[in-house]
Amino acid sequence: MNYYVHETAVVEEGASIGEGTKIWHFAHVRSTASLGKNVIVGKSSYIDAEVKIGDNVKVQNLVSVYNGVTIGNDVFVGPHVAFTNDLHPRVTEEWEITRTSVEDGVSIGANSTIICGNILGRYSLIGAGSVVNKDVPPHALVVGNPARLIGWVCYCARKIAGRDFKGGKVVCEHCGRTVEVNL
């Protein structure tokens, strides 16, 4: 075994776990879930069947990732984040999975809720406590309920422009990288 699973964690047979991954206390990873290399699954998190998680992803404590969610590489998912997967939930009715995509480099703040059917664009930043109910553009900074655009962020997650920025290239004052925002 080239990954670590805490003795209280449950990893069902059939789950694919990448090298260097760590699954901590009381976490549950369902069969048919796929976790890449160097993933951290925090205490009491739940990774449902068919979930796909890329490499170098950090899933903090008490996160719920349900069937239909795909998470790219280098993503940070803060504590208590919840992903949904059904737009019309009922206990007694048939239900339909609605897919969600989290692209590479995204950071999702603590206690956020990601409503299914949306794309979180690469290197976007979701502020703590936000409720995402529509697509988030690459490098966007969104906050609130519902989440609304308040600016743009660099690869290093520092703010590079306000919400009125109309697109183009910006050099980050913090790290010096150039970010191109295409609207």
C-alpha positions as CSV (number, residue, x, y, z in Angstrom):
1,M,0.0,0.0,0.0
2,N,1.6,3.3,-1.1
3,Y,-1.0,5.5,0.7
4,Y,-2.1,6.0,4.3
5,V,-5.5,5.2,5.7
6,H,-6.2,5.9,9.4
7,E,-7.5,2.9,11.3
8,T,-10.9,4.6,11.9
9,A,-11.4,5.5,8.2
10,V,-13.5,3.4,5.8
11,V,-12.2,2.9,2.3
12,E,-14.5,0.5,0.4
13,E,-13.2,-2.2,-1.8
14,G,-13.0,-0.9,-5.4
15,A,-11.9,2.6,-4.5
16,S,-8.9,3.8,-6.4
17,I,-6.4,5.6,-4.2
18,G,-3.2,7.3,-5.6
19,E,0.3,7.1,-4.2
20,G,1.0,9.4,-1.3
21,T,-2.6,10.0,-0.5
22,K,-3.6,10.3,3.2
23,I,-7.2,9.5,4.5
24,W,-7.7,10.6,8.0
25,H,-9.9,9.8,11.1
26,F,-13.5,8.7,10.4
27,A,-13.4,9.6,6.7
28,H,-15.4,7.4,4.3
29,V,-14.4,6.8,0.7
30,R,-16.9,4.8,-1.3
31,S,-16.2,2.1,-3.9
32,T,-15.7,3.4,-7.4
33,A,-14.4,6.7,-6.1
34,S,-11.1,7.7,-7.6
35,L,-8.5,9.8,-5.7
36,G,-5.3,10.9,-7.4
37,K,-1.7,11.2,-6.0
38,N,-1.0,13.2,-2.8
39,V,-4.6,13.8,-1.9
40,I,-5.4,14.6,1.7
41,V,-8.9,13.6,2.9
42,G,-9.6,15.3,6.3
43,K,-11.3,14.0,9.4
44,S,-15.0,12.9,9.0
45,S,-15.1,13.7,5.3
46,Y,-17.3,11.7,2.9
47,I,-16.2,10.9,-0.7
48,D,-19.2,9.3,-2.6
49,A,-19.2,6.6,-5.3
50,E,-18.1,7.8,-8.7
51,V,-16.4,10.9,-7.4
52,K,-13.2,11.8,-9.2
53,I,-10.5,13.8,-7.5
54,G,-7.2,14.8,-9.2
55,D,-3.7,15.1,-7.8
56,N,-2.5,17.3,-5.0
57,V,-6.0,18.0,-3.6
58,K,-6.6,18.9,0.0
59,V,-10.1,18.1,1.3
60,Q,-10.4,19.5,4.8
61,N,-12.4,18.1,7.7
62,L,-16.2,17.4,7.5
63,V,-16.5,17.9,3.7
64,S,-19.2,16.1,1.7
65,V,-18.4,15.3,-1.9
66,Y,-21.3,13.5,-3.6
67,N,-21.6,11.4,-6.8
68,G,-21.4,13.5,-9.9
69,V,-18.6,15.8,-8.7
70,T,-15.2,15.9,-10.4
71,I,-12.4,17.8,-8.8
72,G,-9.3,18.7,-10.8
73,N,-5.6,19.0,-9.7
74,D,-4.2,21.3,-7.0
75,V,-7.6,22.1,-5.5
76,F,-8.2,23.3,-1.9
77,V,-11.6,22.4,-0.4
78,G,-12.1,24.1,3.0
79,P,-13.7,22.6,6.1
80,H,-17.4,21.9,6.1
81,V,-17.8,22.4,2.3
82,A,-20.9,20.6,0.9
83,F,-21.4,19.7,-2.7
84,T,-25.0,18.8,-3.8
85,N,-25.9,16.5,-6.7
86,D,-29.7,16.7,-7.2
87,L,-31.6,19.8,-8.3
88,H,-35.0,18.4,-7.3
89,P,-34.4,16.3,-4.1
90,R,-37.3,14.3,-2.6
91,V,-37.1,11.2,-0.4
92,T,-39.8,9.3,-2.1
93,E,-39.2,10.3,-5.8
94,E,-36.7,9.2,-8.4
95,W,-33.7,11.4,-8.5
96,E,-31.2,12.4,-11.1
97,I,-27.6,13.2,-10.6
98,T,-26.5,16.7,-11.9
99,R,-22.8,16.9,-12.5
100,T,-20.4,19.5,-11.0
101,S,-16.9,20.3,-12.2
102,V,-14.2,21.9,-10.1
103,E,-11.3,22.8,-12.4
104,D,-7.6,22.9,-11.6
105,G,-6.3,25.3,-8.9
106,V,-9.6,26.3,-7.4
107,S,-9.8,27.2,-3.7
108,I,-13.2,26.8,-1.9
109,G,-13.5,28.6,1.5
110,A,-14.9,27.0,4.7
111,N,-18.6,26.4,5.0
112,S,-19.4,27.0,1.3
113,T,-22.1,25.1,-0.5
114,I,-21.7,24.2,-4.2
115,I,-25.0,23.7,-5.9
116,C,-24.8,21.0,-8.5
117,G,-24.7,21.6,-12.3
118,N,-22.0,24.3,-12.2
119,I,-18.4,24.7,-13.3
120,L,-15.9,26.3,-11.0
121,G,-13.3,27.7,-13.4
122,R,-9.6,27.2,-13.0
123,Y,-7.9,29.1,-10.2
124,S,-11.1,30.7,-9.0
125,L,-11.5,31.5,-5.4
126,I,-14.8,30.9,-3.5
127,G,-15.0,33.0,-0.3
128,A,-15.9,31.3,3.0
129,G,-19.6,30.7,3.5
130,S,-20.5,31.3,-0.1
131,V,-23.4,29.5,-1.9
132,V,-22.4,28.9,-5.6
133,N,-25.5,28.6,-7.8
134,K,-24.0,29.4,-11.2
135,D,-20.8,28.9,-13.1
136,V,-17.7,30.7,-11.8
137,P,-15.3,32.0,-14.4
138,P,-11.5,31.2,-14.3
139,H,-9.6,33.4,-11.8
140,A,-12.9,34.9,-10.4
141,L,-13.3,35.9,-6.8
142,V,-16.8,35.2,-5.6
143,V,-18.4,35.6,-2.2
144,G,-21.9,35.6,-0.5
145,N,-25.3,33.9,-0.8
146,P,-25.8,33.7,-3.7
147,A,-22.1,34.0,-4.6
148,R,-21.4,37.1,-6.6
149,L,-18.3,38.3,-8.4
150,I,-16.2,40.9,-6.5
151,G,-12.9,40.6,-8.3
152,W,-10.2,38.5,-9.9
153,V,-7.4,36.5,-8.4
154,C,-3.9,35.3,-9.5
155,Y,-2.6,31.7,-9.4
156,C,-1.3,32.6,-5.9
157,A,-4.9,33.5,-4.8
158,R,-4.1,37.2,-4.3
159,K,-6.6,39.7,-5.7
160,I,-5.4,41.3,-8.9
161,A,-8.4,43.3,-10.1
162,G,-11.8,44.5,-9.0
163,R,-15.2,43.3,-10.4
164,D,-15.3,46.1,-13.0
165,F,-12.2,44.7,-14.7
166,K,-13.2,43.9,-18.3
167,G,-10.5,41.3,-19.1
168,G,-7.0,41.2,-20.4
169,K,-3.6,40.7,-18.9
170,V,-2.7,41.7,-15.3
171,V,0.7,41.3,-13.5
172,C,0.3,40.1,-9.9
173,E,2.0,42.5,-7.5
174,H,2.6,39.6,-5.0
175,C,4.2,36.9,-7.2
176,G,4.9,38.7,-10.5
177,R,3.0,36.2,-12.6
178,T,0.9,37.4,-15.5
179,V,-2.8,36.4,-15.5
180,E,-5.0,36.7,-18.5
181,V,-8.7,37.0,-17.8
182,N,-10.9,36.3,-20.8
183,L,-14.5,37.3,-20.4
